Amino acid sequence: MQVRVGSVRGRVVQAVMLAALLGGCAQSTDEAAKASGSPSAGAAGAKSSAATSGGTIGAAGTACELPVSFDIAPRWKAKAVDAEKELSKASDGSDGDLTGAFADAFLRQGPVTMACEIDAKPAGSIGFLRVWTGKPQGTDARAVLRQFVVAEDNVSKEKYRSFTTGGGLAGAEVEYLYTSKLLKETKKESALAVITPDGPVVLHLGGLDTEEHEAMLPAYELAKRSLRVV
């Protein structure tokens, strides 16, 4: 099977294949760590409240130009997502409406659309910090975040709270469990939302599984702590 690099379908298929193929590898790594008496990558990552900065994105001239800017962890790789272009390409594909619907479900969630993917693989983790943006709608951050989570479906045990960044920007964040119908597994996920003059912005942290998610939390905390309106 040939997968077109950079396509929406390619990213989704690759994610599914990674989940299926690397689940055993992650388990083997943990077992080896336990045997040697060393902490696993997830346990080690969860001990730190925030990562050190490896650069800033969001402002003009950076990898992703957004209504906000924030620091990303070292070796994490940011890439802008042109959702409208991807949706147009998917709609023109050989699978017609099926491909278009699949792309729409991947690129849009509730009131926001994907604008940036920050890949953790170069730093040794399997997952993404994704940035979603939307049009001004006259609502607050928690309402936007609730719409985002509800649109993901198959979620449970949501825990919402308010936060304020080091620069004084107020927002809402949530931790919850997501159950994949495809993989039949449940994992932790985190997201936050802020309101800017250009509309709402949501940052979402996923991961292959709960352990990978917890290993990446320091990068998420770094982004939250440094978040500011451009």
C-alpha positions as CSV (number, residue, x, y, z in Angstrom):
1,M,0.0,0.0,0.0
2,Q,1.4,3.4,-1.0
3,V,0.7,6.3,1.3
4,R,1.1,9.8,0.1
5,V,3.4,11.7,2.5
6,G,1.9,14.8,3.9
7,S,-1.7,13.9,3.0
8,V,-4.5,13.8,5.6
9,R,-5.1,10.1,4.9
10,G,-1.4,9.4,5.1
11,R,-1.1,10.9,8.6
12,V,-4.2,9.1,9.9
13,V,-3.1,5.7,8.4
14,Q,0.4,6.1,9.8
15,A,-1.0,6.9,13.2
16,V,-3.1,3.8,13.2
17,M,-0.2,1.6,12.0
18,L,2.1,3.1,14.6
19,A,-0.4,2.4,17.4
20,A,-0.7,-1.2,16.2
21,L,3.0,-1.8,15.6
22,L,4.6,0.1,18.4
23,G,2.3,-0.9,21.3
24,G,4.4,-4.0,21.8
25,C,7.6,-2.0,21.5
26,A,6.5,0.4,24.2
27,Q,5.7,-2.5,26.5
28,S,9.0,-4.1,25.9
29,T,10.9,-0.9,26.7
30,D,9.0,-0.6,30.0
31,E,9.7,-4.3,30.9
32,A,13.4,-3.8,30.2
33,A,13.5,-0.6,32.3
34,K,11.8,-2.5,35.2
35,A,14.3,-5.3,34.9
36,S,17.3,-2.9,35.1
37,G,15.8,-0.9,37.9
38,S,15.5,2.2,35.8
39,P,12.4,4.3,35.4
40,S,10.5,4.1,32.1
41,A,10.4,7.1,29.8
42,G,6.8,7.8,30.9
43,A,7.6,7.7,34.6
44,A,10.6,9.9,34.1
45,G,8.8,12.5,32.0
46,A,5.9,12.7,34.5
47,K,8.2,13.9,37.3
48,S,8.9,17.2,35.6
49,S,6.3,20.0,35.7
50,A,7.6,21.7,32.6
51,A,10.2,21.2,30.0
52,T,13.0,23.6,29.1
53,S,12.3,25.7,26.0
54,G,13.6,24.6,22.6
55,G,12.2,27.7,20.8
56,T,9.0,29.7,20.2
57,I,6.3,29.3,17.6
58,G,3.2,31.4,16.7
59,A,4.6,34.7,15.7
60,A,5.1,35.8,12.0
61,G,8.0,34.0,10.4
62,T,7.8,30.9,12.7
63,A,6.8,27.4,11.5
64,C,3.2,28.0,12.6
65,E,1.8,31.5,12.5
66,L,-1.0,31.6,15.0
67,P,-3.1,34.0,17.1
68,V,-0.9,33.0,20.1
69,S,2.7,32.2,20.6
70,F,4.3,29.7,23.0
71,D,7.5,27.8,23.7
72,I,8.0,24.3,22.5
73,A,10.2,21.6,24.0
74,P,13.6,20.8,22.5
75,R,13.6,18.7,19.3
76,W,9.8,18.8,19.0
77,K,9.1,19.6,15.3
78,A,6.3,22.1,14.4
79,K,4.5,22.1,11.1
80,A,1.7,24.3,9.9
81,V,-1.5,22.6,8.7
82,D,-3.5,24.2,5.9
83,A,-6.9,22.6,6.7
84,E,-8.8,24.2,3.8
85,K,-6.2,23.0,1.3
86,E,-6.1,19.5,2.8
87,L,-9.9,19.3,2.7
88,S,-10.0,20.4,-0.9
89,K,-7.4,17.8,-1.9
90,A,-9.4,15.1,0.0
91,S,-12.6,16.0,-1.7
92,D,-11.0,15.7,-5.1
93,G,-9.6,12.3,-4.3
94,S,-10.7,9.0,-5.9
95,D,-12.8,8.1,-2.9
96,G,-15.0,11.1,-3.3
97,D,-17.2,11.9,-0.4
98,L,-15.8,9.2,1.9
99,T,-12.4,10.7,1.7
100,G,-13.8,14.2,2.3
101,A,-15.8,13.1,5.3
102,F,-12.7,11.3,6.8
103,A,-10.6,14.4,6.3
104,D,-13.2,16.7,7.8
105,A,-13.4,14.5,10.9
106,F,-9.7,14.7,11.3
107,L,-9.2,18.4,10.6
108,R,-12.3,19.9,12.3
109,Q,-13.4,19.3,15.9
110,G,-16.2,21.2,17.4
111,P,-15.8,25.0,16.8
112,V,-12.1,24.8,15.7
113,T,-9.9,23.7,12.9
114,M,-6.4,22.2,13.0
115,A,-3.7,24.8,12.3
116,C,-0.5,23.3,13.6
117,E,1.0,19.9,14.5
118,I,4.0,19.7,16.8
119,D,5.5,16.3,16.6
120,A,7.2,14.7,19.6
121,K,8.9,11.8,17.7
122,P,12.2,13.7,17.2
123,A,12.4,14.0,21.0
124,G,11.7,10.3,21.5
125,S,7.9,10.2,22.2
126,I,5.0,9.1,20.1
127,G,2.4,11.8,20.0
128,F,1.5,15.4,19.0
129,L,0.7,18.7,20.5
130,R,-1.9,20.1,18.1
131,V,-3.1,23.6,17.8
132,W,-6.7,24.4,16.7
133,T,-8.1,27.8,15.8
134,G,-11.6,29.1,15.2
135,K,-13.6,32.2,14.3
136,P,-14.7,34.7,17.0
137,Q,-18.0,33.5,18.4
138,G,-18.6,35.6,21.6
139,T,-18.2,32.7,24.0
140,D,-15.8,31.9,26.8
141,A,-12.8,29.5,26.9
142,R,-14.6,26.8,28.9
143,A,-17.5,26.7,26.5
144,V,-15.2,26.3,23.5
145,L,-13.3,23.5,25.3
146,R,-16.5,21.6,26.2
147,Q,-17.6,21.8,22.5
148,F,-14.1,20.5,21.5
149,V,-14.2,17.5,23.9
150,V,-17.8,16.6,23.1
151,A,-17.0,16.5,19.4
152,E,-14.2,14.0,20.1
153,D,-16.7,11.4,21.3
154,N,-16.0,8.4,23.4
155,V,-14.7,10.5,26.3
156,S,-15.2,10.1,30.0
157,K,-14.1,11.5,33.4
158,E,-13.6,15.0,32.2
159,K,-12.0,17.3,34.8
160,Y,-12.2,21.0,33.9
161,R,-10.4,23.9,35.6
162,S,-9.3,27.5,35.0
163,F,-5.7,28.6,34.6
164,T,-3.7,31.8,34.1
165,T,-0.4,31.9,32.2
166,G,2.7,33.6,33.4
167,G,1.8,36.5,31.2
168,G,-1.7,36.9,32.7
169,L,-3.7,35.2,29.9
170,A,-6.7,33.4,31.4
171,G,-8.1,30.2,30.0
172,A,-9.6,26.8,30.7
173,E,-8.1,23.3,30.6
174,V,-9.4,19.7,30.8
175,E,-8.0,16.2,31.5
176,Y,-10.1,13.3,30.3
177,L,-10.1,9.7,29.1
178,Y,-10.5,8.8,25.5
179,T,-11.5,5.3,24.3
180,S,-10.6,4.3,20.8
181,K,-13.2,2.1,19.1
182,L,-10.6,0.9,16.6
183,L,-7.9,-0.1,19.1
184,K,-10.2,-0.9,22.0
185,E,-8.0,1.0,24.4
186,T,-8.5,3.9,26.8
187,K,-5.9,6.6,27.3
188,K,-5.5,10.0,29.0
189,E,-5.6,13.3,27.0
190,S,-5.3,16.9,27.9
191,A,-6.5,20.2,26.2
192,L,-6.7,23.9,27.0
193,A,-8.5,26.8,25.4
194,V,-8.0,30.6,25.4
195,I,-9.9,33.4,23.7
196,T,-8.0,35.9,21.5
197,P,-9.2,38.8,19.4
198,D,-8.9,36.6,16.4
199,G,-11.0,33.8,17.9
200,P,-10.6,30.8,20.2
201,V,-7.4,28.7,20.3
202,V,-7.2,25.1,21.6
203,L,-4.0,23.2,22.4
204,H,-4.5,19.4,22.6
205,L,-2.0,16.8,23.7
206,G,-2.6,13.2,22.7
207,G,-0.2,10.3,22.5
208,L,0.0,6.6,21.7
209,D,-1.1,5.6,25.2
210,T,-1.4,7.0,28.7
211,E,2.3,6.5,29.4
212,E,3.4,8.4,26.3
213,H,0.9,11.1,27.2
214,E,2.4,11.5,30.7
215,A,5.9,11.5,29.3
216,M,4.9,14.5,27.1
217,L,3.1,16.5,29.8
218,P,6.2,18.6,30.6
219,A,6.1,19.9,27.0
220,Y,2.4,20.7,27.4
221,E,3.0,22.5,30.7
222,L,5.8,24.5,29.0
223,A,3.4,25.6,26.2
224,K,0.6,26.5,28.7
225,R,3.0,28.5,31.0
226,S,4.4,30.5,28.1
227,L,1.2,31.0,26.1
228,R,0.5,34.6,25.1
229,V,-1.5,36.5,22.5
230,V,0.6,37.6,19.5
